Amino acid sequence: MKKNLCLLLVVTLAFTAGCGRLKGDDPVAKLKSHAVCLEKHLREEGSKDTDPKVIEDVSFDVRKTDSLTSPFVGTIQWVEKPKRLDSSFEFRMNLAYQENQWILKEVQWRVDGEWEDYIDKLARLFSMVKETPSAELTNKGILRSWSEKLVCN
C-alpha cells in the first residue's frame, strides 16, 4: 500500500510539474525567434532604403511578472545608424506574453535620454500630412505593421 501511495505521489508530482508549460511553449525561445526575425526585416529594409541604415546591437530581454494575464514581459532593442548621418537612433519594442504568444504593446525610441512613443509620433506625423489618414496610418495600423516584422516568412 505504501509503495502504491509513493508511486501515485511521484506520478502526480511529475504530471503537475509538466503541465505548467507545454514543450513548444517557451516564452524566451519565442521572443528570441521574434528578435531574429525583426533583425532580418530591419536589415533588409535598411539596405533597400533611400537612406541606407546599419542595424546594430539587437538584443532582447524577458522578465517574469505577477500578472495572470501577462506572466512575462519582454523587450527587443536595437540601434539604427543612417549611413549619411553621424548619429544613431535607439529603438525598443515592449511586448507582453498573453495566451502563449507575444503581443506587441508599443514601439519606443530614445530622444534626449528619454523613451518616447514612436508609433504615436508616426501617427501624428501622418495625420499632419493627410487630413483623414487611412487605417494603416493610425496608431493601431502602424502597430500591426510592426507586429508583422516579428514573424519570419
DAUR-V417226 format. One record per residue. N is the residue number from 1. RES is the residue in one letter. PHI is phi as a letter, one per 20 degrees, with the letter a starting at -180 (* if undefined). PSI is psi as a letter, one per 40 degrees, with the letter a starting at -180 (999 if undefined). Layout:
n->{N	N}
res->{RES	RES}
phi->{PHI	PHI}
psi->{PSI	PSI}
This chain:
n->{1	2	3	4	5	6	7	8	9	10	11	12	13	14	15	16	17	18	19	20	21	22	23	24	25	26	27	28	29	30	31	32	33	34	35	36	37	38	39	40	41	42	43	44	45	46	47	48	49	50	51	52	53	54	55	56	57	58	59	60	61	62	63	64	65	66	67	68	69	70	71	72	73	74	75	76	77	78	79	80	81	82	83	84	85	86	87	88	89	90	91	92	93	94	95	96	97	98	99	100	101	102	103	104	105	106	107	108	109	110	111	112	113	114	115	116	117	118	119	120	121	122	123	124	125	126	127	128	129	130	131	132	133	134	135	136	137	138	139	140	141	142	143	144	145	146	147	148	149	150	151	152	153}
res->{M	K	K	N	L	C	L	L	L	V	V	T	L	A	F	T	A	G	C	G	R	L	K	G	D	D	P	V	A	K	L	K	S	H	A	V	C	L	E	K	H	L	R	E	E	G	S	K	D	T	D	P	K	V	I	E	D	V	S	F	D	V	R	K	T	D	S	L	T	S	P	F	V	G	T	I	Q	W	V	E	K	P	K	R	L	D	S	S	F	E	F	R	M	N	L	A	Y	Q	E	N	Q	W	I	L	K	E	V	Q	W	R	V	D	G	E	W	E	D	Y	I	D	K	L	A	R	L	F	S	M	V	K	E	T	P	S	A	E	L	T	N	K	G	I	L	R	S	W	S	E	K	L	V	C	N}
phi->{*	f	f	f	f	f	f	f	f	f	f	f	f	f	f	f	f	f	e	g	b	f	g	e	d	d	f	f	f	f	f	f	f	f	f	f	f	f	f	f	f	f	f	f	f	f	f	e	f	f	d	g	c	d	d	c	l	f	b	b	b	c	c	e	c	e	f	f	e	c	f	c	c	b	c	c	c	b	c	d	c	f	f	e	d	e	b	c	c	d	c	b	d	d	c	c	e	c	l	m	b	e	d	f	d	a	d	c	c	e	c	l	n	d	e	c	f	f	f	f	f	f	f	f	f	f	f	f	f	d	f	c	f	f	g	f	d	e	g	f	f	f	f	f	f	f	f	f	f	e	d	e	e}
psi->{d	d	d	d	d	d	d	d	d	d	d	d	d	d	d	d	d	e	e	d	h	i	d	e	f	h	d	d	d	d	d	d	d	d	d	d	d	d	d	d	d	d	d	d	d	d	d	e	i	d	g	i	i	h	h	i	f	h	i	i	i	h	h	i	i	e	h	d	d	g	e	i	i	i	i	h	i	i	h	h	h	h	d	e	i	f	i	i	h	h	i	h	h	h	i	h	h	h	f	f	i	h	h	h	d	i	h	i	i	h	h	f	e	i	h	i	h	d	d	d	d	d	d	d	d	d	d	d	d	h	d	g	i	i	d	d	e	i	d	d	d	d	d	d	d	d	d	d	e	e	h	i	999}
